[in-house]
Every structure is written in structure tokens, then in C-alpha cells.
Amino acid sequence: MPRLLISLGTTWAVVPEAFHALPPGPQGFTAVHVLTTDSPAAEQPVAEVNAWFRARHPAMLLSITRVTGFADLLSEADHFRFEAVMYR
């Protein structure tokens, strides 16, 4: 059962693009899991992704996780810590 795991910054359209462009595509994914920071700048992109899926793929299981303590990825160490969360 393929699931899309994707990180989200401030450009929300990357999530629908990946959903459509990556195999197996909209008919093949069983769920979409979005991971993002807890930055206030992520509020609007999170809302846009949620609205996009509710309008176009309402049956798709969508989860959005905001990682506490990560307002921005400013260093290589931040990147590796964020990546570790993705693999949990």
C-alpha cells in the first residue's frame, strides 16, 4: 500500500505536484503524510494543502504533522534532526 511522505515548507503546491507526479499517482496512494515545521509561516501552506485535498480527493487519508521546536531549518544539524523525524 503506497503512501506519500513529503515535507512541506512555505510552497504548498509541492504536495499536490508530488501526489500527481510520483508513481503510483492519485489512484495508487493509500495515504498522504505531510511533515512540516511549527513556524507561523507554515500556517497558510498547511491550510492550503488541507483545503486542496478536501476539495479534490476527500476520501484520501491525509495527515499533517508539525514538528515542535523547528521554526526553520537553519543548519545542517537542523536538517538531520528534521530528517530523523521523517523516518520515525
C-alpha positions as CSV (number, residue, x, y, z in Angstrom):
1,M,0.0,0.0,0.0
2,P,2.0,3.0,-1.2
3,R,1.9,6.2,0.9
4,L,3.3,9.6,0.1
5,L,5.6,11.0,2.7
6,I,6.5,14.6,2.0
7,S,8.0,17.6,3.7
8,L,6.3,21.0,3.4
9,G,7.9,24.4,3.6
10,T,6.2,27.6,2.5
11,T,5.2,26.5,-1.0
12,W,2.1,24.3,-0.6
13,A,1.8,23.3,-4.2
14,V,4.7,20.9,-3.9
15,V,2.4,18.4,-2.2
16,P,-0.2,18.2,-4.9
17,E,2.5,18.1,-7.6
18,A,4.2,15.2,-5.9
19,F,0.9,13.5,-5.4
20,H,0.2,13.6,-9.1
21,A,3.7,13.2,-10.5
22,L,5.2,10.4,-8.4
23,P,4.2,6.8,-9.0
24,P,1.7,5.4,-8.3
25,G,-0.2,8.7,-8.6
26,P,-3.6,9.7,-7.2
27,Q,-5.2,6.3,-7.8
28,G,-2.4,4.4,-6.2
29,F,-1.6,6.2,-2.9
30,T,-3.5,5.0,0.1
31,A,-2.4,7.9,2.3
32,V,-0.5,11.2,2.3
33,H,1.6,12.2,5.2
34,V,2.9,15.8,5.3
35,L,5.7,16.8,7.7
36,T,6.4,20.5,8.4
37,T,7.9,22.9,10.9
38,D,5.9,24.7,13.6
39,S,6.8,28.0,12.1
40,P,3.9,30.5,11.8
41,A,4.9,30.8,8.1
42,A,3.7,27.2,7.7
43,E,0.2,28.0,8.8
44,Q,-1.1,29.1,5.4
45,P,0.6,26.3,3.4
46,V,-0.8,23.7,5.8
47,A,-4.3,25.2,5.3
48,E,-3.9,25.3,1.5
49,V,-2.8,21.6,1.4
50,N,-5.7,20.6,3.6
51,A,-8.2,22.6,1.5
52,W,-6.8,21.2,-1.7
53,F,-7.2,17.5,-0.6
54,R,-10.7,18.1,0.9
55,A,-11.8,19.7,-2.4
56,R,-10.2,17.3,-4.9
57,H,-9.5,14.0,-3.0
58,P,-11.8,14.0,0.0
59,A,-11.5,10.2,0.6
60,M,-7.7,10.3,0.8
61,L,-6.3,9.8,4.2
62,L,-4.3,12.9,4.9
63,S,-2.2,13.6,8.0
64,I,-0.2,16.7,8.7
65,T,2.5,16.7,11.4
66,R,4.1,19.9,12.7
67,V,7.4,19.2,14.3
68,T,7.6,21.1,17.6
69,G,10.8,23.0,18.1
70,F,11.6,23.5,14.4
71,A,10.7,27.0,13.4
72,D,13.1,26.9,10.5
73,L,15.9,24.6,9.2
74,L,18.9,26.9,9.6
75,S,21.8,24.4,9.9
76,E,22.9,21.1,8.7
77,A,22.2,19.7,12.2
78,D,18.6,21.0,12.0
79,H,18.3,19.3,8.6
80,F,19.5,15.9,10.0
81,R,17.2,16.2,13.1
82,F,14.2,17.0,10.9
83,E,15.1,14.1,8.6
84,A,15.2,11.8,11.6
85,V,11.6,12.7,12.4
86,M,10.6,11.8,8.8
87,Y,12.0,8.3,9.2
88,R,10.2,7.6,12.5
